[in-house]
């Protein structure tokens, strides 16, 4: 599977040259890295990816809005219903390596269309759930599978069309998740009032089916390939074969992988329990739902700006990650003490801060490992984020059931998670600083 993911990188998933790796840089310039238009039809692909992420992110991140109606109707515990949302979010990300193989074999277009059909059928079937197990299988497992097949091509498809402005194009694409959180949260809140959660899911199923139309835009890019001599091809193959081993031995990437676990847990816990925590403070259901929408608005702006910022020469993807994780830790600790206007303001800041994670992770991977390890590394991060998305809200829900505490507790848990992530990313900076000092004899990094 690792080799298949590396082949995707050669085809131009995201071509960012690591200046410290001269051998890989020469191979890219002599062969597969050429022939990318850096625009053109690629902007239509960006728009389609954006819309796919509107649907995908909106459904996953707005689960907290339908959590209580589902729980009350099926008469299950917070831990159990949180497991459904955790499985939905976790499987969406966990199927990334499988989706990567499908994209490599059948292309982004077919993968996205298949995912649209699966997710639409699963969410529609979930509206007829009369038991927790049926809901878990349909809305959690199968819907997550379909959304994962939409998510992966909606992120990587732009790699065939962009090179210099890839971070910006990727930032625009992932802005769709923030926009979807805003729009779908409002939409679901309105639907719940008129049709209940079952009618809401049936309409969401139709929305998923729209992604099949968006996927039609993912026309494969016919690259102009130049002849590459046999020696360079052999060298590239040797590099790819050693890729997995290099990644496993790389200490900074290992720390980055560990740091992504608590970071993703903190994000999904916050999204899941924000409406319930707001309702506990006395806010109406519509006002509580609007907090999620506010997170989505600021998240959209933050993803765009972080994508632009990551393209600047003086910007540090690692520095951005450390600062935002530390700030998110402070905000999560403060959120339970707020009232409506302070909650609204802090939710907006929180959405802006956590937006950078999905945008700067790609440049950070390339900074640490180089471009030809990107897909394998991205697959590993996708897996651990999926596990974290599954464990975070579920663990917080069962703790709520056992401790019988208020909905402030999940946010204190999320605060600790973000703090741990910031510390682990700081260890990466310390390690890189020490290596740089040994290599060049001074301490500036």
N, C-alpha and C positions, 0 to 999 in steps of 0.2 A: 504493500500500500504506500510506503514511503517513497518508493521509486516512482510510482504513478504521480504522486504529488509533486515530485521534482520535475517530471516531464512537463507538468502544467506550468511550472516556473519558466522553463525554456521557451514555451510558447508565448510568453509575454504576460503572465498574470499581473505582476507589478515589477517594472524594470527600473530599479533604483540602484545605481552603481556604488559599491563600497570602495571608497578611495584607498583604503588600506589593504585591499586585496587585488594586487596588480594582475595576477594571473586570470582571475575571473573577469576583470575589467576588459582585458585584451580579448578574451573569448567572446564576450558580449558584443564588443564593437566590430568584431570580424564576422559575426554570424547572426544569430537569432534575434538580436536586439534591434536590428534595422528594419525599416519598412513600416513603422507605426505612424499613423497620420497625426496624432496628438490633437485630435479634434474632429471636425467634419461630422459624419454620421454618429461619431462617438457621443456628441451632445444629446442626440436622441436616445442613445443607450443610457446615458446618465439620467435622463428624465424618466425612462422606463424603470430603471433600478430604484430611483427615488420613490416612485409610486408603489412598487413592490414592497419597499421597506415601510411605506406608510401603512399598508395593510398588515404586514408582518409584525412590525414593532407595535402598532396600535393594539392588536389583539393580545400579544404577549404581555405588554406593560400595563394594559388596562384591566388585567384580571382582577385586581383588587376591588374594582367597582362591582363586579358580579359575584364576588366571593360570598358576601353575606346572604344575598337572595338564594344562591345555590345551597349554602349550608342550611339555611332555615327550611327550604323546601324538602331537602333530602334527609334532614335531621341527623347531621353528622357533626363531629367535633371540628374545631379549628385546625387541628393537626391534620386530619384527614382531608379536609377541603383544600388546605394549603398544599398538600401532596399533589393534588390535581394540577394546581398552578405551577408547582415546582417541576413536575414531569413535563408539562407543556413547554416551559421555558428551557428546561434541561435538555430534553430530546431535540428541540429546535436547534440547539447548538451542538449537541453530541453527534448528530448525524452529519456534521460537517465533513469529516474524512470520507464517509460514504458518498456524500453529495459531490465531493471533489473528484472521486473516481468516476461518477456518472458524468460530470462536466467534462472530464478528460476524454471519456469514451463517446458520449453522445452530444456534447456541447451544452452551452448555457441555456439555449432556447428550449430544447426538449426537457431538460432537467426542471426548469421553471414551470413548464406546462404540466408535467407530471405531478409536481408538488402542489400546484394549484388545484388539480382535480382531487388529489388525496385529502388535502386539508378541507376543501369545501364539503366533500362527502362526510368526513369525520365530524366536523362541527355541526352539520345538519343532523346527523344521526344522534349526536349528543343531546339535542333538544328533546329527544324522546326518552332520556334516561330516567329510570325509576329506582336505580340503585347506585351506590357509590362506585362499585366495580365497573359497571358499564360506562359511567361518566369518566372514570380514570382511563379506561381503554380508548374511548372515542375522543374526548376533549383533551386528554393528557397525551397519551402515547401516539395515536394515529394522527391527530391534528398537529402535534409537534413534529412528527416525521414529515408531513406535507409542508409545513412552514419552514422546516430546515432545508428542504429541497428548493424552496423559493429564496430563502435567505442567502445561501452560498453563491449561486450565480448572480444574485442582485448586488453582491459585493465585488466579485472578481471579474465580472464581464467587462468592466471599463478598462481592465488591464490590457485588452487587445487594441485599444484605441488611444491610450495616453501613455506618455513617458515623462516628459518634463513637468507636466501639470497633473501628475497622477494623484498626489496627495490632495490637491484641490478637488479633482473629480471624485475621488473616493469620499472626501468630506461632504460633498453635495449629496452623494448617494445615501450615505448613512444619516444625513439630515432627515431622511424620510421617516426614520424611526421616531425621532422627536416630533415631527409634524403629525405622524400617525397617533402618537400618544395624546397629543392635543385634540385632534379631530375625533378620533375614535372614542376617547373618554367622554366627550360631550355627546357624541352620537349614541353610545351605549347607555348613558344616563337618561337620555330622552326615550330611547326604546324601552328601557326597563319600566318607565312610568306608564307606557301605553300597552306593551305586550308581554311584560315579564321577561325573565331570563331565557325562557324557552323560545319565545318569538324573537328575542334579540339574537340568539344564536343562529336562527334560521336566516336572518338577514345578513349576519356576519359570514355565513356560508356563501351567500351570493357575492359578497365582497371579495372573498378568497378566489372565487371563480374568475373575477376580473383580471387576476394576475396572469391567467393564461393568455389574455390579449396583450398584456405588457410584455410577456415573454417572447411574443412573436417579433418584437423589435430587436432581439438579441441576434442579429445576423452575424455569422462568423466572419471575422476579418481575414481577408486573403493577403497574407503578408508577402512582401517582396523579399525573397531570400537570396542572399549572395552565396557563392560557393565558399565553403570552409574546408581548408586542407585536412587531410586525414589525420595528421598529427594533432591538430587542435580538437578534432572530434574525439579522438582517443583520450586526450587530456580531460575534456569535459566529462566524458563517461566515467573516468576514474574519480574525478571530483565528486560526481553525483553518488557513486557507490560508497564513498566515505562520508557522505553528508550526515546520515543518521548517527554514526559514531561520533562525529565532531560535535553535533548538537548535544548529545548525552554527556559529553565531557566538558562542555562549556559552562563554567561556573556562573557568569552573569546571566545567561539564559535560564539556567536552572533556578536561580533566584527569582528571575522574572516570572517563571512558571509558578513557583510557590506563591509569589505575591499576587498573582491573578486570581487565586482561589478565594482568599478573604475579600478581595476587591469586588469580585462578581457576587459573592454572597451578600455583601453590604448593599449593593445596588438592587438586587432582586428583593431583599427583605424590605427595603425602603419603599419600593414601588408597590409591593403587595399590601403592606399594612398602613400606608399613608391615609387612604380614605377611612379606614376603621379607626385609626388614631384620631383623625380630625372629627369624626362623628362622636367619639367619646368626649371631646371637649365641648360638645353642644352644637356643632355645625350641622346644617341640614344636609341631606344626601346630595343635593345639587351643588352646594358649596364645597362639600368634601370632594366630589368628583372634579370640580373645577381646579382643585389643587393639583391633581394629576395633569390636567390640561396645561396649567401654568408650568409645571415641570417640563412638559413636552415643548412648549413655546421656547423657553430658555434653552432647552437641550438642542433644539434645532439651530438656534443662533450659535450656540457654543460649538457644535460640530463643524459648522461652516468656518468659523473663525479659527478653530484649532487646526483644521485642515490647511488653511491659509498660513497660519503661524508655523506649522511644521515644515513648510516649504522654504522658509527664510533661512539663510545660511547661519545666522547667529543663534537661531533657536535650538534648544535642546529638548528632544522628545523625552529623555529621562528626567530632566528638570521639571518639565510640565507635569509628568506623571506623579512625581514626588509631592509637588506643591498641591495639586488637585486632590490627591488622596488624603493628605493631612487636613486640608480645608473641609473635605467631606466628612471627616471624622468629627470635627468640631461642630459642624452644622447638624449632624444626626443627633448629637448629644443635646443640642439646643431646641430642636424641633418640638419635642413633647411639651415644652414650657410655653409655647406661643399661643396666641389667640388668632382670630381670622386674618387680620391684616399682617401681623407678624409671620403667621404661617404662610401666607401668600408670598410675602417677600422672601422668606427663607427657602420656600419650595422653588422659587424662581432661581435663586442663587445656586441651590443644590443641583437643579437640572443643568444649569450652565457649567458647573464644575465637573460633574461626572461625565459630561459629553465627550471630553477629550480622550477617554480611554479607548474607544473604538476607532478613533481617528489616528492617534499617534502611536498605536501599538505596532502598525506596519513599519513606519520609519524607525522605531526603536529596535525591532527585530533585525532590520537591515543594518543598523548601526552596530549591533552586537555580533551578528553572524555573517552578513553579506547576502546578496540577492539570491544566490543559488541554493541557499538553505531556507528561503522564505516560506515555501509551501509546506515543507515538513514541520517547520517551527510553528506556522500558523495553524496547522492541523493539531499539533500538541496543545497549543493555547486554546483552541476551539474545544478540545476534549475537556480540559480541566475547567474551563468556564461553564461548560454544560453540567459537569458534576457539581460545581458550586451553585449553579442556578437550581439544581434539583435539591441539594441539601439545605441551602440557606433558608428559604421561606418555610420549608417543611419542619426543620429543626426548631425554628422560632415558634411555629404553630404548636408543636407538641410541648414546648416549654411553657407556652401560654396555658395549655390545657392542664399541665401538671402543677404549675405555680399558682394559677388563677390570679395572675397579676393584670395590670392594665396594659393597654396597647403601647404604652411608652417603652416597655421592655424590649420589643424588637428593635427599636431605634438605638437603644443603648448597646445592644448586641452589634448592630450595624456599625456604630461608632468605633467599637473595638476592632471590628474587621478592617475598616478603612485605615485605622492607625497601624495595624500589623502590616498591611500592604505598603504603607508609606515607609515603614522601617525597613522592610525587605528591599524595596527599591533603593533606599539610601545605601544599603550594603552594596548594591551594584555600583553606585557612584564611588564608594570608598575603594572597592576592588579595582575598578578601572583607573582611579587616580593613582593607586599604588603601582599598578602595572605600567602606567604612562611615566611615572617618576623614575622607575627602574630603567625604562627603555631610553628616555631622553635626558635624564639627569636633572630635571627640575619639576616643580610641582604644579604648574599651570595645566589645566585640562580643558 
